[in-house]
Amino acid sequence: MPLFGLIGKNISYSFSQVYFREKFEKLQLTDHTYVNFDLQDIREFPETLREHPDLMGCNVTIPYKEAVIPYLSGLSNKAKEIGAVNVIKIEKDKLTGYNTDYYGFQASLQPLLRKDHRKALILGTGGASKAIAFSLRELGIAYTFVSRKPEEGQFSYNDLDEKIMRSHTVIINCTPLGTFPNVEDRPQLPYDLIGPEHLLYDLIYNPAETSFLKAGKEKGATTSNGLQMLRFQAEKAWEIWNTPPR
C-alpha cells in the first residue's frame, strides 16, 4: 500500500495530512495513506524509514528542512541552491530531496505584486526563509533578512526605521510568531510605519489572519497568509512523487 507522510516536530496541526487524505479520497486512491511522523529529533528519521518500508515520499516541515539533508542520497538542483528540503522522494534505497516551497510561495505571491514592490524584508532566517529568498531572487526583488541575532548584511528589528520601512514594501514573516495557540504573538515591527503601499505575507495559515496580518490590514496594507502557498507546494510534491524514474 503506497504510504506518504510528513516529517516534523509537534505537527498535530498538519495541513499536509488533511490535504493529502482529501486528495486521495477525491482521486479514489483508497489504498493510499498519509500519516504524520512526529519526530522529537531528526536522528529518529532512519528508524522511521526502517519501520515503514512502503514509504514512497515525505513532506518535511520545521525544524527539519535543513537537518534532514545529511540523511538523503542527493538533492535536486533547486534544493541544493536553496539549502533546504521540504519534499523527499523515496525510490528503493534512494532518497532525493526537493524544495517546492519556493514554487508555492512564488505562485501565490505574484498575483499580489505591484510595480513598486521592488524591495523586501524577510523576517527570520530558518529553512523556510531560504526558499523565500530564492523565490524573490527569481522575481528580481531585492531583499534583506531581519533577525533577532543579525549577521553581517542583515537587519535587527531595532534597525527598522522609517527609511527602511518606506523603501521595503514587501514584508514576509518566516518566523513561527503568531502560530496557534500563541495567536497574539507577532514580529516586533514598527507597525505605525506600514501603509497601503505595503504587502504583508505570512507563511503561517493557522490562524488564517495572524496578529501580524491584522496589524498590516488596519494600516491599509495588502495581506496574505500561507495557505495558498501550501496548496501550490503540495501539488508540486504530488507531481514529484508521481514522476517515473528516469
Solvent accessible surface area in square Angstrom, and as a share of the most:
residue,aa,sasa,rsa
1,M,151,0.68
2,P,28,0.18
3,L,15,0.08
4,F,5,0.02
5,G,0,0.00
6,L,8,0.04
7,I,0,0.00
8,G,0,0.00
9,K,74,0.32
10,N,100,0.51
11,I,0,0.00
12,S,110,0.71
13,Y,92,0.35
14,S,5,0.03
15,F,27,0.11
16,S,9,0.06
17,Q,36,0.16
18,V,87,0.50
19,Y,45,0.17
20,F,1,0.00
21,R,121,0.44
22,E,91,0.41
23,K,32,0.14
24,F,8,0.03
25,E,140,0.63
26,K,164,0.70
27,L,89,0.44
28,Q,149,0.66
29,L,49,0.24
30,T,131,0.76
31,D,64,0.33
32,H,37,0.17
33,T,49,0.28
34,Y,0,0.00
35,V,38,0.22
36,N,40,0.20
37,F,18,0.07
38,D,66,0.34
39,L,10,0.05
40,Q,103,0.46
41,D,45,0.24
42,I,21,0.11
43,R,181,0.66
44,E,71,0.32
45,F,0,0.00
46,P,40,0.25
47,E,77,0.34
48,T,10,0.06
49,L,39,0.19
50,R,163,0.59
51,E,108,0.48
52,H,55,0.25
53,P,122,0.77
54,D,64,0.33
55,L,7,0.04
56,M,85,0.38
57,G,0,0.00
58,C,0,0.00
59,N,5,0.03
60,V,4,0.03
61,T,27,0.16
62,I,82,0.42
63,P,77,0.48
64,Y,12,0.04
65,K,22,0.09
66,E,68,0.31
67,A,40,0.31
68,V,0,0.00
69,I,45,0.23
70,P,111,0.70
71,Y,73,0.28
72,L,23,0.11
73,S,72,0.47
74,G,30,0.29
75,L,41,0.20
76,S,24,0.15
77,N,127,0.65
78,K,77,0.33
79,A,0,0.00
80,K,131,0.56
81,E,113,0.51
82,I,9,0.05
83,G,24,0.23
84,A,0,0.00
85,V,0,0.00
86,N,4,0.02
87,V,0,0.00
88,I,0,0.00
89,K,18,0.08
90,I,26,0.13
91,E,46,0.21
92,K,197,0.84
93,D,134,0.70
94,K,111,0.47
95,L,16,0.08
96,T,18,0.10
97,G,0,0.00
98,Y,52,0.20
99,N,7,0.03
100,T,1,0.01
101,D,6,0.03
102,Y,32,0.12
103,Y,77,0.29
104,G,0,0.00
105,F,0,0.00
106,Q,32,0.14
107,A,27,0.21
108,S,9,0.06
109,L,0,0.00
110,Q,97,0.43
111,P,107,0.67
112,L,54,0.27
113,L,46,0.23
114,R,96,0.35
115,K,194,0.82
116,D,75,0.39
117,H,0,0.00
118,R,118,0.43
119,K,81,0.34
120,A,0,0.00
121,L,0,0.00
122,I,0,0.00
123,L,0,0.00
124,G,12,0.12
125,T,61,0.36
126,G,39,0.37
127,G,8,0.08
128,A,11,0.09
129,S,1,0.00
130,K,71,0.30
131,A,0,0.00
132,I,0,0.00
133,A,4,0.03
134,F,7,0.03
135,S,0,0.00
136,L,0,0.00
137,R,118,0.43
138,E,88,0.39
139,L,35,0.18
140,G,49,0.47
141,I,4,0.02
142,A,57,0.44
143,Y,59,0.23
144,T,25,0.14
145,F,42,0.17
146,V,0,0.00
147,S,15,0.09
148,R,213,0.78
149,K,177,0.75
150,P,56,0.35
151,E,128,0.57
152,E,176,0.79
153,G,69,0.67
154,Q,40,0.18
155,F,45,0.19
156,S,22,0.14
157,Y,34,0.13
158,N,150,0.77
159,D,63,0.33
160,L,9,0.05
161,D,75,0.39
162,E,96,0.43
163,K,165,0.70
164,I,25,0.13
165,M,0,0.00
166,R,109,0.40
167,S,48,0.31
168,H,11,0.05
169,T,9,0.05
170,V,0,0.00
171,I,0,0.00
172,I,0,0.00
173,N,0,0.00
174,C,21,0.13
175,T,22,0.13
176,P,88,0.56
177,L,67,0.33
178,G,1,0.01
179,T,39,0.23
180,F,126,0.52
181,P,95,0.60
182,N,92,0.47
183,V,51,0.29
184,E,140,0.63
185,D,62,0.32
186,R,87,0.32
187,P,0,0.00
188,Q,136,0.60
189,L,15,0.07
190,P,33,0.21
191,Y,21,0.08
192,D,104,0.54
193,L,29,0.15
194,I,6,0.03
195,G,8,0.07
196,P,94,0.59
197,E,53,0.24
198,H,0,0.00
199,L,0,0.00
200,L,0,0.00
201,Y,0,0.00
202,D,0,0.00
203,L,30,0.15
204,I,17,0.08
205,Y,46,0.17
206,N,52,0.26
207,P,32,0.20
208,A,70,0.54
209,E,61,0.27
210,T,1,0.00
211,S,17,0.11
212,F,0,0.00
213,L,4,0.02
214,K,99,0.42
215,A,8,0.06
216,G,0,0.00
217,K,116,0.49
218,E,134,0.60
219,K,87,0.37
220,G,44,0.42
221,A,9,0.07
222,T,47,0.27
223,T,34,0.20
224,S,25,0.16
225,N,32,0.16
226,G,0,0.00
227,L,52,0.26
228,Q,78,0.35
229,M,8,0.04
230,L,32,0.16
231,R,102,0.37
232,F,63,0.26
233,Q,8,0.04
234,A,1,0.00
235,E,70,0.31
236,K,52,0.22
237,A,0,0.00
238,W,34,0.12
239,E,100,0.45
240,I,25,0.13
241,W,17,0.06
242,N,83,0.43
243,T,70,0.41
244,P,103,0.65
245,P,106,0.66
246,R,286,1.04
